[in-house]
């Protein structure tokens, strides 16, 4: 159902694939950005990108479950971090790796950005996932 491709002629990515191919007829879910808000709409982990990343991954899992998918079926992500510091981006990426998202490995882009939509928000993750048959 999912073929993950690492291109031999390119620099080998550490924990993601260069591309993912899905067979025709497969259901895909395009998820809006998961944000670090709790169920009441309150920001989790103000000033703490790692804590926010954990909340974002938890919220992403909820989005996936709602459409009949899970972290193992994520094809690609975009990880946004409000920072220009590689160390901060790396710290957030460690949360992504620990979550199981990179187990595919899926295709991903990690970006440092100037700001995100909610006041105090430091992390957001968008995703595309396969919805397995029978969901």
N, CA, C and O atoms as a printed pandas DataFrame, in Angstrom:
     atom_number atom_name residue_name chain_id  residue_number  x_coord  y_coord  z_coord
0              1         N          UNK        A               1    0.823   -1.179    0.000
1              2        CA          UNK        A               1    0.000    0.000    0.000
2              3         C          UNK        A               1    0.877    1.256    0.000
3              4         O          UNK        A               1    0.615    2.179   -0.772
4              5         N          UNK        A               2    1.909    1.313    0.844
5              6        CA          UNK        A               2    2.814    2.457    0.901
6              7         C          UNK        A               2    4.207    1.991    0.520
7              8         O          UNK        A               2    4.722    1.026    1.086
8              9         N          UNK        A               3    4.812    2.667   -0.431
9             10        CA          UNK        A               3    6.201    2.402   -0.789
10            11         C          UNK        A               3    7.007    3.640   -0.422
11            12         O          UNK        A               3    6.764    4.729   -0.943
12            13         N          UNK        A               4    7.960    3.463    0.471
13            14        CA          UNK        A               4    8.798    4.575    0.904
14            15         C          UNK        A               4   10.119    4.482    0.151
15            16         O          UNK        A               4   10.729    3.416    0.075
16            17         N          UNK        A               5   10.553    5.608   -0.403
17            18        CA          UNK        A               5   11.713    5.617   -1.281
18            19         C          UNK        A               5   12.811    6.522   -0.725
19            20         O          UNK        A               5   12.583    7.693   -0.421
20            21         N          UNK        A               6   13.992    5.955   -0.601
21            22        CA          UNK        A               6   15.191    6.730   -0.312
22            23         C          UNK        A               6   16.051    6.642   -1.564
23            24         O          UNK        A               6   16.428    5.552   -1.996
24            25         N          UNK        A               7   16.355    7.787   -2.135
25            26        CA          UNK        A               7   17.041    7.850   -3.423
26            27         C          UNK        A               7   18.543    7.639   -3.224
27            28         O          UNK        A               7   19.190    8.449   -2.560
28            29         N          UNK        A               8   19.108    6.573   -3.784
29            30        CA          UNK        A               8   20.523    6.254   -3.569
30            31         C          UNK        A               8   21.488    7.351   -4.038
31            32         O          UNK        A               8   22.579    7.488   -3.484
32            33         N          UNK        A               9   21.101    8.123   -5.040
33            34        CA          UNK        A               9   22.004    9.150   -5.566
34            35         C          UNK        A               9   21.964   10.455   -4.766
35            36         O          UNK        A               9   22.729   11.376   -5.048
36            37         N          UNK        A              10   21.072   10.538   -3.767
37            38        CA          UNK        A              10   20.993   11.716   -2.907
38            39         C          UNK        A              10   21.587   11.415   -1.544
39            40         O          UNK        A              10   21.734   10.253   -1.166
40            41         N          UNK        A              11   21.929   12.467   -0.805
41            42        CA          UNK        A              11   22.423   12.301    0.554
42            43         C          UNK        A              11   21.377   11.548    1.363
43            44         O          UNK        A              11   20.207   11.932    1.354
44            45         N          UNK        A              12   21.770   10.479    2.066
45            46        CA          UNK        A              12   20.777    9.684    2.801
46            47         C          UNK        A              12   20.190   10.462    3.979
47            48         O          UNK        A              12   20.931   10.948    4.833
48            49         N          UNK        A              13   18.867   10.579    4.026
49            50        CA          UNK        A              13   18.242   11.295    5.134
50            51         C          UNK        A              13   18.381   10.497    6.429
51            52         O          UNK        A              13   18.375    9.266    6.398
52            53         N          UNK        A              14   18.507   11.183    7.566
53            54        CA          UNK        A              14   18.749   10.476    8.826
54            55         C          UNK        A              14   17.569    9.620    9.287
55            56         O          UNK        A              14   17.768    8.470    9.677
56            57         N          UNK        A              15   16.343   10.153    9.250
57            58        CA          UNK        A              15   15.209    9.386    9.783
58            59         C          UNK        A              15   13.936    9.631    8.994
59            60         O          UNK        A              15   12.842    9.594    9.557
60            61         N          UNK        A              16   14.062    9.880    7.713
61            62        CA          UNK        A              16   12.878   10.048    6.883
62            63         C          UNK        A              16   13.197    9.564    5.477
63            64         O          UNK        A              16   14.361    9.333    5.148
64            65         N          UNK        A              17   12.179    9.411    4.651
65            66        CA          UNK        A              17   12.405    8.990    3.273
66            67         C          UNK        A              17   12.254   10.196    2.357
67            68         O          UNK        A              17   11.625   11.188    2.725
68            69         N          UNK        A              18   12.833   10.107    1.163
69            70        CA          UNK        A              18   12.714   11.191    0.198
70            71         C          UNK        A              18   11.305   11.294   -0.378
71            72         O          UNK        A              18   10.839   12.389   -0.690
72            73         N          UNK        A              19   10.632   10.163   -0.519
73            74        CA          UNK        A              19    9.292   10.156   -1.117
74            75         C          UNK        A              19    8.494    8.965   -0.617
75            76         O          UNK        A              19    9.051    7.960   -0.175
76            77         N          UNK        A              20    7.174    9.101   -0.697
77            78        CA          UNK        A              20    6.261    7.998   -0.405
78            79         C          UNK        A              20    5.297    7.881   -1.566
79            80         O          UNK        A              20    4.781    8.888   -2.051
80            81         N          UNK        A              21    5.049    6.659   -2.017
81            82        CA          UNK        A              21    4.149    6.404   -3.127
82            83         C          UNK        A              21    2.995    5.551   -2.610
83            84         O          UNK        A              21    3.206    4.561   -1.909
84            85         N          UNK        A              22    1.778    5.945   -2.964
85            86        CA          UNK        A              22    0.587    5.224   -2.536
86            87         C          UNK        A              22   -0.116    4.689   -3.774
87            88         O          UNK        A              22   -0.264    5.402   -4.766
88            89         N          UNK        A              23   -0.546    3.439   -3.718
89            90        CA          UNK        A              23   -1.277    2.824   -4.832
90            91         C          UNK        A              23   -2.575    3.578   -5.082
91            92         O          UNK        A              23   -3.203    4.078   -4.148
92            93         N          UNK        A              24   -2.975    3.655   -6.352
93            94        CA          UNK        A              24   -4.243    4.292   -6.707
94            95         C          UNK        A              24   -5.386    3.580   -6.008
95            96         O          UNK        A              24   -5.333    2.369   -5.797
96            97         N          UNK        A              25   -6.404    4.318   -5.655
97            98        CA          UNK        A              25   -7.558    3.735   -4.990
98            99         C          UNK        A              25   -7.444    3.738   -3.478
99           100         O          UNK        A              25   -8.370    3.310   -2.790
100          101         N          UNK        A              26   -6.340    4.205   -2.953
101          102        CA          UNK        A              26   -6.140    4.275   -1.509
102          103         C          UNK        A              26   -6.737    5.577   -0.982
103          104         O          UNK        A              26   -6.609    6.621   -1.620
104          105         N          UNK        A              27   -7.383    5.521    0.168
105          106        CA          UNK        A              27   -7.917    6.730    0.788
106          107         C          UNK        A              27   -6.804    7.486    1.488
107          108         O          UNK        A              27   -6.014    6.910    2.237
108          109         N          UNK        A              28   -6.754    8.789    1.232
109          110        CA          UNK        A              28   -5.771    9.654    1.874
110          111         C          UNK        A              28   -6.476   10.659    2.759
111          112         O          UNK        A              28   -7.587   11.097    2.459
112          113         N          UNK        A              29   -5.823   11.025    3.855
113          114        CA          UNK        A              29   -6.319   12.077    4.736
114          115         C          UNK        A              29   -5.298   13.208    4.734
115          116         O          UNK        A              29   -4.108   12.987    4.958
116          117         N          UNK        A              30   -5.774   14.410    4.481
117          118        CA          UNK        A              30   -4.935   15.607    4.506
118          119         C          UNK        A              30   -5.318   16.364    5.759
119          120         O          UNK        A              30   -6.397   16.950    5.833
120          121         N          UNK        A              31   -4.430   16.353    6.752
121          122        CA          UNK        A              31   -4.763   16.904    8.054
122          123         C          UNK        A              31   -4.328   18.359    8.179
123          124         O          UNK        A              31   -3.234   18.738    7.762
124          125         N          UNK        A              32   -5.206   19.156    8.759
125          126        CA          UNK        A              32   -4.861   20.534    9.090
126          127         C          UNK        A              32   -3.756   20.513   10.135
127          128         O          UNK        A              32   -3.523   19.495   10.787
128          129         N          UNK        A              33   -3.098   21.615   10.286
129          130        CA          UNK        A              33   -2.014   21.693   11.257
130          131         C          UNK        A              33   -2.477   21.368   12.661
131          132         O          UNK        A              33   -3.435   21.954   13.167
132          133         N          UNK        A              34   -1.785   20.423   13.288
133          134        CA          UNK        A              34   -2.035   20.118   14.700
134          135         C          UNK        A              34   -1.310   21.183   15.510
135          136         O          UNK        A              34   -0.152   21.498   15.238
136          137         N          UNK        A              35   -1.988   21.732   16.496
137          138        CA          UNK        A              35   -1.457   22.838   17.285
138          139         C          UNK        A              35   -1.398   22.463   18.765
139          140         O          UNK        A              35   -2.043   21.501   19.180
140          141         N          UNK        A              36   -0.627   23.214   19.574
141          142        CA          UNK        A              36   -0.457   22.855   20.987
142          143         C          UNK        A              36   -1.541   23.412   21.903
143          144         O          UNK        A              36   -1.245   24.063   22.904
144          145         N          UNK        A              37   -2.797   23.151   21.552
145          146        CA          UNK        A              37   -3.910   23.579   22.395
146          147         C          UNK        A              37   -4.547   22.356   23.030
147          148         O          UNK        A              37   -4.615   21.295   22.410
148          149         N          UNK        A              38   -5.018   22.502   24.273
149          150        CA          UNK        A              38   -5.728   21.401   24.911
150          151         C          UNK        A              38   -7.189   21.414   24.459
151          152         O          UNK        A              38   -7.577   22.245   23.638
152          153         N          UNK        A              39   -7.985   20.509   24.982
153          154        CA          UNK        A              39   -9.383   20.374   24.562
154          155         C          UNK        A              39  -10.211   21.621   24.875
155          156         O          UNK        A              39  -11.265   21.832   24.275
156          157         N          UNK        A              40   -9.736   22.445   25.812
157          158        CA          UNK        A              40  -10.438   23.682   26.158
158          159         C          UNK        A              40   -9.922   24.875   25.367
159          160         O          UNK        A              40  -10.381   25.999   25.568
160          161         N          UNK        A              41   -8.963   24.637   24.462
161          162        CA          UNK        A              41   -8.423   25.722   23.650
162          163         C          UNK        A              41   -7.325   26.522   24.311
163          164         O          UNK        A              41   -6.978   27.612   23.856
164          165         N          UNK        A              42   -6.773   25.976   25.395
165          166        CA          UNK        A              42   -5.696   26.673   26.104
166          167         C          UNK        A              42   -4.340   26.191   25.604
167          168         O          UNK        A              42   -4.138   24.999   25.373
168          169         N          UNK        A              43   -3.415   27.130   25.441
169          170        CA          UNK        A              43   -2.066   26.804   24.995
170          171         C          UNK        A              43   -1.371   25.933   26.032
171          172         O          UNK        A              43   -1.392   26.243   27.223
172          173         N          UNK        A              44   -0.757   24.849   25.583
173          174        CA          UNK        A              44    0.004   23.951   26.449
174          175         C          UNK        A              44    1.482   24.268   26.274
175          176         O          UNK        A              44    1.952   24.395   25.144
176          177         N          UNK        A              45    2.216   24.396   27.360
177          178        CA          UNK        A              45    3.662   24.553   27.295
178          179         C          UNK        A              45    4.141   25.917   26.839
179          180         O          UNK        A              45    5.048   26.008   26.012
180          181         N          UNK        A              46    3.551   26.969   27.358
181          182        CA          UNK        A              46    3.971   28.309   26.956
182          183         C          UNK        A              46    5.483   28.487   27.118
183          184         O          UNK        A              46    6.033   28.251   28.194
184          185         N          UNK        A              47    6.137   28.899   26.051
185          186        CA          UNK        A              47    7.579   29.132   26.076
186          187         C          UNK        A              47    8.427   27.879   25.979
187          188         O          UNK        A              47    9.654   27.972   25.994
188          189         N          UNK        A              48    7.808   26.700   25.879
189          190        CA          UNK        A              48    8.531   25.426   25.879
190          191         C          UNK        A              48    8.202   24.646   24.599
191          192         O          UNK        A              48    7.181   23.962   24.529
192          193         N          UNK        A              49    9.065   24.752   23.603
193          194        CA          UNK        A              49    8.803   24.124   22.301
194          195         C          UNK        A              49    8.722   22.607   22.399
195          196         O          UNK        A              49    7.936   21.990   21.680
196          197         N          UNK        A              50    9.506   21.999   23.263
197          198        CA          UNK        A              50    9.479   20.536   23.395
198          199         C          UNK        A              50    8.142   20.086   23.969
199          200         O          UNK        A              50    7.541   19.133   23.474
200          201         N          UNK        A              51    7.682   20.756   24.995
201          202        CA          UNK        A              51    6.380   20.401   25.583
202          203         C          UNK        A              51    5.259   20.637   24.567
203          204         O          UNK        A              51    4.329   19.838   24.460
204          205         N          UNK        A              52    5.359   21.736   23.829
205          206        CA          UNK        A              52    4.362   22.002   22.798
206          207         C          UNK        A              52    4.396   20.919   21.719
207          208         O          UNK        A              52    3.352   20.487   21.231
208          209         N          UNK        A              53    5.595   20.487   21.355
209          210        CA          UNK        A              53    5.717   19.439   20.331
210          211         C          UNK        A              53    5.029   18.162   20.792
211          212         O          UNK        A              53    4.376   17.492   19.992
212          213         N          UNK        A              54    5.163   17.818   22.058
213          214        CA          UNK        A              54    4.490   16.613   22.584
214          215         C          UNK        A              54    2.975   16.756   22.487
215          216         O          UNK        A              54    2.282   15.804   22.128
216          217         N          UNK        A              55    2.457   17.945   22.806
217          218        CA          UNK        A              55    1.013   18.177   22.712
218          219         C          UNK        A              55    0.560   18.137   21.258
219          220         O          UNK        A              55   -0.502   17.597   20.949
220          221         N          UNK        A              56    1.365   18.709   20.370
221          222        CA          UNK        A              56    1.032   18.706   18.949
222          223         C          UNK        A              56    0.956   17.266   18.427
223          224         O          UNK        A              56    0.024   16.923   17.699
224          225         N          UNK        A              57    1.918   16.434   18.790
225          226        CA          UNK        A              57    1.897   15.034   18.344
226          227         C          UNK        A              57    0.673   14.316   18.919
227          228         O          UNK        A              57    0.036   13.529   18.219
228          229         N          UNK        A              58    0.345   14.576   20.171
229          230        CA          UNK        A              58   -0.846   13.956   20.770
230          231         C          UNK        A              58   -2.104   14.398   20.021
231          232         O          UNK        A              58   -2.994   13.585   19.767
232          233         N          UNK        A              59   -2.179   15.677   19.670
233          234        CA          UNK        A              59   -3.337   16.176   18.930
234          235         C          UNK        A              59   -3.372   15.602   17.515
235          236         O          UNK        A              59   -4.444   15.303   16.989
236          237         N          UNK        A              60   -2.207   15.449   16.907
237          238        CA          UNK        A              60   -2.120   14.837   15.582
238          239         C          UNK        A              60   -2.634   13.400   15.629
239          240         O          UNK        A              60   -3.355   12.963   14.733
240          241         N          UNK        A              61   -2.260   12.669   16.676
241          242        CA          UNK        A              61   -2.759   11.295   16.843
242          243         C          UNK        A              61   -4.281   11.275   16.934
243          244         O          UNK        A              61   -4.924   10.396   16.360
244          245         N          UNK        A              62   -4.862   12.233   17.649
245          246        CA          UNK        A              62   -6.326   12.313   17.763
246          247         C          UNK        A              62   -6.949   12.576   16.401
247          248         O          UNK        A              62   -7.961   11.966   16.058
248          249         N          UNK        A              63   -6.357   13.476   15.620
249          250        CA          UNK        A              63   -6.863   13.756   14.276
250          251         C          UNK        A              63   -6.818   12.489   13.423
251          252         O          UNK        A              63   -7.777   12.172   12.720
252          253         N          UNK        A              64   -5.708   11.776   13.489
253          254        CA          UNK        A              64   -5.548   10.552   12.708
254          255         C          UNK        A              64   -6.572    9.504   13.113
255          256         O          UNK        A              64   -7.200    8.886   12.253
256          257         N          UNK        A              65   -6.747    9.299   14.407
257          258        CA          UNK        A              65   -7.715    8.301   14.879
258          259         C          UNK        A              65   -9.126    8.660   14.433
259          260         O          UNK        A              65   -9.923    7.770   14.132
260          261         N          UNK        A              66   -9.446    9.951   14.386
261          262        CA          UNK        A              66  -10.784   10.390   13.993
262          263         C          UNK        A              66  -11.114   10.029   12.547
263          264         O          UNK        A              66  -12.285    9.892   12.192
264          265         N          UNK        A              67  -10.085    9.874   11.713
265          266        CA          UNK        A              67  -10.312    9.500   10.309
266          267         C          UNK        A              67   -9.964    8.047   10.037
267          268         O          UNK        A              67   -9.964    7.617    8.883
268          269         N          UNK        A              68   -9.664    7.276   11.094
269          270        CA          UNK        A              68   -9.391    5.855   10.931
270          271         C          UNK        A              68   -7.955    5.532   10.584
271          272         O          UNK        A              68   -7.684    4.496    9.977
272          273         N          UNK        A              69   -7.030    6.396   10.958
273          274        CA          UNK        A              69   -5.620    6.162   10.652
274          275         C          UNK        A              69   -4.800    6.264   11.930
275          276         O          UNK        A              69   -5.351    6.357   13.028
276          277         N          UNK        A              70   -3.487    6.245   11.778
277          278        CA          UNK        A              70   -2.597    6.350   12.929
278          279         C          UNK        A              70   -1.222    6.843   12.471
279          280         O          UNK        A              70   -0.994    7.052   11.280
280          281         N          UNK        A              71   -0.320    7.024   13.421
281          282        CA          UNK        A              71    1.013    7.552   13.114
282          283         C          UNK        A              71    1.771    6.694   12.103
283          284         O          UNK        A              71    2.535    7.218   11.293
284          285         N          UNK        A              72    1.566    5.391   12.148
285          286        CA          UNK        A              72    2.287    4.482   11.253
286          287         C          UNK        A              72    1.886    4.666    9.796
287          288         O          UNK        A              72    2.622    4.251    8.900
288          289         N          UNK        A              73    0.735    5.278    9.542
289          290        CA          UNK        A              73    0.256    5.466    8.180
290          291         C          UNK        A              73    0.482    6.885    7.645
291          292         O          UNK        A              73   -0.027    7.239    6.582
292          293         N          UNK        A              74    1.244    7.689    8.384
293          294        CA          UNK        A              74    1.563    9.040    7.912
294          295         C          UNK        A              74    2.570    8.943    6.781
295          296         O          UNK        A              74    3.603    8.284    6.902
296          297         N          UNK        A              75    2.255    9.608    5.683
297          298        CA          UNK        A              75    3.139    9.630    4.518
298          299         C          UNK        A              75    4.111   10.801    4.562
299          300         O          UNK        A              75    5.290   10.659    4.238
300          301         N          UNK        A              76    3.599   11.965    4.968
301          302        CA          UNK        A              76    4.464   13.142    4.990
302          303         C          UNK        A              76    3.993   14.128    6.040
303          304         O          UNK        A              76    2.817   14.173    6.402
304          305         N          UNK        A              77    4.945   14.918    6.521
305          306        CA          UNK        A              77    4.638   15.977    7.486
306          307         C          UNK        A              77    5.432   17.227    7.139
307          308         O          UNK        A              77    6.468   17.177    6.476
308          309         N          UNK        A              78    4.910   18.338    7.611
309          310        CA          UNK        A              78    5.654   19.585    7.655
310          311         C          UNK        A              78    5.643   19.991    9.124
311          312         O          UNK        A              78    4.582   20.137    9.730
312          313         N          UNK        A              79    6.831   20.173    9.685
313          314        CA          UNK        A              79    6.976   20.511   11.095
314          315         C          UNK        A              79    7.468   21.955   11.167
315          316         O          UNK        A              79    8.567   22.272   10.712
316          317         N          UNK        A              80    6.647   22.813   11.738
317          318        CA          UNK        A              80    6.962   24.237   11.843
318          319         C          UNK        A              80    7.368   24.560   13.274
319          320         O          UNK        A              80    6.684   24.177   14.223
320          321         N          UNK        A              81    8.490   25.271   13.425
321          322        CA          UNK        A              81    8.988   25.652   14.744
322          323         C          UNK        A              81    9.331   27.140   14.707
323          324         O          UNK        A              81   10.066   27.592   13.828
324          325         N          UNK        A              82    8.799   27.891   15.657
325          326        CA          UNK        A              82    9.123   29.312   15.735
326          327         C          UNK        A              82   10.515   29.445   16.346
327          328         O          UNK        A              82   10.676   29.532   17.564
328          329         N          UNK        A              83   11.509   29.457   15.469
329          330        CA          UNK        A              83   12.900   29.588   15.903
330          331         C          UNK        A              83   13.797   29.637   14.679
331          332         O          UNK        A              83   13.491   29.073   13.629
332          333         N          UNK        A              84   14.907   30.326   14.849
333          334        CA          UNK        A              84   15.937   30.326   13.830
334          335         C          UNK        A              84   17.152   29.549   14.290
335          336         O          UNK        A              84   18.194   29.567   13.635
336          337         N          UNK        A              85   17.019   28.865   15.419
337          338        CA          UNK        A              85   18.125   28.129   16.015
338          339         C          UNK        A              85   18.035   26.646   15.678
339          340         O          UNK        A              85   17.055   25.986   16.020
340          341         N          UNK        A              86   19.062   26.123   15.005
341          342        CA          UNK        A              86   19.049   24.693   14.680
342          343         C          UNK        A              86   18.873   23.790   15.908
343          344         O          UNK        A              86   18.257   22.730   15.805
344          345         N          UNK        A              87   19.398   24.191   17.047
345          346        CA          UNK        A              87   19.256   23.365   18.255
346          347         C          UNK        A              87   17.794   23.230   18.665
347          348         O          UNK        A              87   17.373   22.164   19.115
348          349         N          UNK        A              88   17.021   24.297   18.515
349          350        CA          UNK        A              88   15.596   24.247   18.866
350          351         C          UNK        A              88   14.854   23.355   17.882
351          352         O          UNK        A              88   13.996   22.569   18.284
352          353         N          UNK        A              89   15.174   23.467   16.597
353          354        CA          UNK        A              89   14.542   22.607   15.601
354          355         C          UNK        A              89   14.886   21.148   15.878
355          356         O          UNK        A              89   14.027   20.273   15.766
356          357         N          UNK        A              90   16.132   20.887   16.238
357          358        CA          UNK        A              90   16.552   19.519   16.564
358          359         C          UNK        A              90   15.811   18.978   17.779
359          360         O          UNK        A              90   15.434   17.807   17.805
360          361         N          UNK        A              91   15.602   19.815   18.776
361          362        CA          UNK        A              91   14.896   19.372   19.987
362          363         C          UNK        A              91   13.459   18.976   19.650
363          364         O          UNK        A              91   12.944   17.989   20.173
364          365         N          UNK        A              92   12.818   19.748   18.776
365          366        CA          UNK        A              92   11.456   19.402   18.366
366          367         C          UNK        A              92   11.481   18.126   17.527
367          368         O          UNK        A              92   10.614   17.265   17.679
368          369         N          UNK        A              93   12.470   18.004   16.645
369          370        CA          UNK        A              93   12.555   16.800   15.810
370          371         C          UNK        A              93   12.750   15.549   16.661
371          372         O          UNK        A              93   12.261   14.480   16.295
372          373         N          UNK        A              94   13.447   15.657   17.776
373          374        CA          UNK        A              94   13.626   14.514   18.673
374          375         C          UNK        A              94   12.270   14.035   19.194
375          376         O          UNK        A              94   12.065   12.833   19.362
376          377         N          UNK        A              95   11.350   14.955   19.449
377          378        CA          UNK        A              95    9.999   14.583   19.881
378          379         C          UNK        A              95    9.289   13.839   18.752
379          380         O          UNK        A              95    8.621   12.834   18.991
380          381         N          UNK        A              96    9.435   14.338   17.515
381          382        CA          UNK        A              96    8.833   13.678   16.357
382          383         C          UNK        A              96    9.379   12.257   16.234
383          384         O          UNK        A              96    8.612   11.311   16.057
384          385         N          UNK        A              97   10.689   12.105   16.327
385          386        CA          UNK        A              97   11.305   10.777   16.240
386          387         C          UNK        A              97   10.789    9.847   17.331
387          388         O          UNK        A              97   10.454    8.694   17.060
388          389         N          UNK        A              98   10.724   10.338   18.547
389          390        CA          UNK        A              98   10.296    9.513   19.680
390          391         C          UNK        A              98    8.828    9.107   19.563
391          392         O          UNK        A              98    8.423    8.098   20.139
392          393         N          UNK        A              99    8.034    9.870   18.832
393          394        CA          UNK        A              99    6.598    9.597   18.716
394          395         C          UNK        A              99    6.288    8.379   17.859
395          396         O          UNK        A              99    5.198    7.815   17.957
396          397         N          UNK        A             100    7.229    7.970   17.025
397          398        CA          UNK        A             100    6.971    6.891   16.097
398          399         C          UNK        A             100    6.648    7.392   14.701
399          400         O          UNK        A             100    6.551    6.595   13.768
400          401         N          UNK        A             101    6.483    8.690   14.541
401          402        CA          UNK        A             101    6.209    9.250   13.216
402          403         C          UNK        A             101    7.319    8.933   12.223
403          404         O          UNK        A             101    7.054    8.699   11.044
404          405         N          UNK        A             102    8.545    8.926   12.691
405          406        CA          UNK        A             102    9.664    8.711   11.766
406          407         C          UNK        A             102    9.939    7.230   11.532
407          408         O          UNK        A             102   10.880    6.884   10.817
408          409         N          UNK        A             103    9.124    6.342   12.129
409          410        CA          UNK        A             103    9.365    4.911   11.995
410          411         C          UNK        A             103    9.157    4.410   10.578
411          412         O          UNK        A             103    9.690    3.359   10.221
412          413         N          UNK        A             104    8.397    5.129    9.755
413          414        CA          UNK        A             104    8.056    4.715    8.387
414          415         C          UNK        A             104    9.234    4.382    7.500
415          416         O          UNK        A             104    9.211    3.288    6.937
416          417         N          UNK        A             105   10.237    5.172    7.312
417          418        CA          UNK        A             105   10.199    6.582    7.703
418          419         C          UNK        A             105    9.347    7.370    6.724
419          420         O          UNK        A             105    9.329    7.073    5.529
420          421         N          UNK        A             106    8.648    8.363    7.222
421          422        CA          UNK        A             106    7.816    9.189    6.350
422          423         C          UNK        A             106    8.661   10.308    5.749
423          424         O          UNK        A             106    9.794   10.536    6.173
424          425         N          UNK        A             107    8.110   10.994    4.773
425          426        CA          UNK        A             107    8.777   12.161    4.191
426          427         C          UNK        A             107    8.435   13.369    5.056
427          428         O          UNK        A             107    7.290   13.526    5.481
428          429         N          UNK        A             108    9.418   14.218    5.317
429          430        CA          UNK        A             108    9.147   15.341    6.190
430          431         C          UNK        A             108   10.005   16.542    5.839
431          432         O          UNK        A             108   11.096   16.422    5.281
432          433         N          UNK        A             109    9.471   17.704    6.186
433          434        CA          UNK        A             109   10.216   18.951    6.091
434          435         C          UNK        A             109   10.136   19.627    7.445
435          436         O          UNK        A             109    9.053   19.760    8.015
436          437         N          UNK        A             110   11.277   20.053    7.960
437          438        CA          UNK        A             110   11.377   20.742    9.247
438          439         C          UNK        A             110   11.739   22.191    8.953
439          440         O          UNK        A             110   12.754   22.473    8.316
440          441         N          UNK        A             111   10.895   23.108    9.423
441          442        CA          UNK        A             111   11.062   24.517    9.091
442          443         C          UNK        A             111   11.124   25.404   10.324
443          444         O          UNK        A             111   10.349   25.219   11.262
444          445         N          UNK        A             112   12.031   26.356   10.330
445          446        CA          UNK        A             112   12.051   27.430   11.309
446          447         C          UNK        A             112   11.269   28.593   10.721
447          448         O          UNK        A             112   11.547   29.029    9.603
448          449         N          UNK        A             113   10.291   29.099   11.467
449          450        CA          UNK        A             113    9.432   30.176   10.971
450          451         C          UNK        A             113    9.397   31.340   11.956
451          452         O          UNK        A             113    9.816   31.207   13.106
452          453         N          UNK        A             114    8.891   32.483   11.490
453          454        CA          UNK        A             114    8.840   33.683   12.324
454          455         C          UNK        A             114    7.702   33.639   13.340
455          456         O          UNK        A             114    7.881   34.063   14.482
456          457         N          UNK        A             115    6.544   33.137   12.943
457          458        CA          UNK        A             115    5.419   33.056   13.881
458          459         C          UNK        A             115    4.395   32.059   13.357
459          460         O          UNK        A             115    4.410   31.680   12.186
460          461         N          UNK        A             116    3.497   31.641   14.262
461          462        CA          UNK        A             116    2.388   30.749   13.920
462          463         C          UNK        A             116    1.091   31.405   14.388
463          464         O          UNK        A             116    1.117   32.497   14.957
464          465         N          UNK        A             117   -0.024   30.753   14.155
465          466        CA          UNK        A             117   -1.335   31.375   14.302
466          467         C          UNK        A             117   -1.814   31.777   15.681
467          468         O          UNK        A             117   -2.550   32.756   15.803
468          469         N          UNK        A             118   -1.427   31.058   16.726
469          470        CA          UNK        A             118   -1.904   31.372   18.068
470          471         C          UNK        A             118   -0.826   32.096   18.861
471          472         O          UNK        A             118    0.360   31.799   18.715
472          473         N          UNK        A             119   -1.226   33.031   19.689
473          474        CA          UNK        A             119   -0.275   33.746   20.541
474          475         C          UNK        A             119    0.474   32.748   21.408
475          476         O          UNK        A             119   -0.139   31.950   22.116
476          477         N          UNK        A             120    1.801   32.792   21.353
477          478        CA          UNK        A             120    2.627   31.887   22.151
478          479         C          UNK        A             120    2.899   30.543   21.510
479          480         O          UNK        A             120    3.670   29.748   22.048
480          481         N          UNK        A             121    2.281   30.274   20.372
481          482        CA          UNK        A             121    2.474   28.987   19.696
482          483         C          UNK        A             121    3.873   28.901   19.101
483          484         O          UNK        A             121    4.322   29.818   18.414
484          485         N          UNK        A             122    4.562   27.784   19.371
485          486        CA          UNK        A             122    5.916   27.568   18.884
486          487         C          UNK        A             122    6.030   26.407   17.902
487          488         O          UNK        A             122    7.024   26.310   17.182
488          489         N          UNK        A             123    5.029   25.523   17.858
489          490        CA          UNK        A             123    5.132   24.309   17.042
490          491         C          UNK        A             123    3.784   24.012   16.375
491          492         O          UNK        A             123    2.723   24.230   16.959
492          493         N          UNK        A             124    3.855   23.510   15.140
493          494        CA          UNK        A             124    2.674   23.033   14.422
494          495         C          UNK        A             124    3.134   21.947   13.450
495          496         O          UNK        A             124    4.222   22.030   12.880
496          497         N          UNK        A             125    2.294   20.933   13.271
497          498        CA          UNK        A             125    2.624   19.862   12.328
498          499         C          UNK        A             125    1.412   19.596   11.438
499          500         O          UNK        A             125    0.312   19.350   11.934
500          501         N          UNK        A             126    1.619   19.647   10.121
501          502        CA          UNK        A             126    0.610   19.211    9.163
502          503         C          UNK        A             126    1.002   17.820    8.672
503          504         O          UNK        A             126    2.175   17.449    8.710
504          505         N          UNK        A             127    0.016   17.058    8.213
505          506        CA          UNK        A             127    0.315   15.692    7.792
506          507         C          UNK        A             127   -0.620   15.218    6.697
507          508         O          UNK        A             127   -1.747   15.693    6.556
508          509         N          UNK        A             128   -0.117   14.270    5.928
509          510        CA          UNK        A             128   -0.902   13.509    4.968
510          511         C          UNK        A             128   -0.731   12.042    5.347
511          512         O          UNK        A             128    0.387   11.581    5.575
512          513         N          UNK        A             129   -1.841   11.311    5.414
513          514        CA          UNK        A             129   -1.786    9.922    5.866
514          515         C          UNK        A             129   -2.683    9.043    5.013
515          516         O          UNK        A             129   -3.649    9.518    4.416
516          517         N          UNK        A             130   -2.360    7.768    4.960
517          518        CA          UNK        A             130   -3.210    6.755    4.361
518          519         C          UNK        A             130   -4.265    6.375    5.395
519          520         O          UNK        A             130   -3.973    6.266    6.586
520          521         N          UNK        A             131   -5.488    6.178    4.928
521          522        CA          UNK        A             131   -6.540    5.628    5.769
522          523         C          UNK        A             131   -6.692    4.177    5.335
523          524         O          UNK        A             131   -7.192    3.906    4.243
524          525         N          UNK        A             132   -6.262    3.236    6.186
525          526        CA          UNK        A             132   -6.285    1.819    5.796
526          527         C          UNK        A             132   -7.697    1.342    5.444
527          528         O          UNK        A             132   -8.692    1.846    5.965
528          529         N          UNK        A             133   -7.754    0.370    4.557
529          530        CA          UNK        A             133   -9.044   -0.240    4.191
530          531         C          UNK        A             133   -9.737   -0.741    5.442
531          532         O          UNK        A             133   -9.098   -1.262    6.356
532          533         N          UNK        A             134  -11.049   -0.579    5.472
533          534        CA          UNK        A             134  -11.825   -1.047    6.609
534          535         C          UNK        A             134  -12.001   -0.006    7.687
535          536         O          UNK        A             134  -12.633   -0.273    8.709
536          537         N          UNK        A             135  -11.441    1.198    7.475
537          538        CA          UNK        A             135  -11.606    2.257    8.480
538          539         C          UNK        A             135  -12.847    3.061    8.222
539          540         O          UNK        A             135  -13.144    3.994    8.969
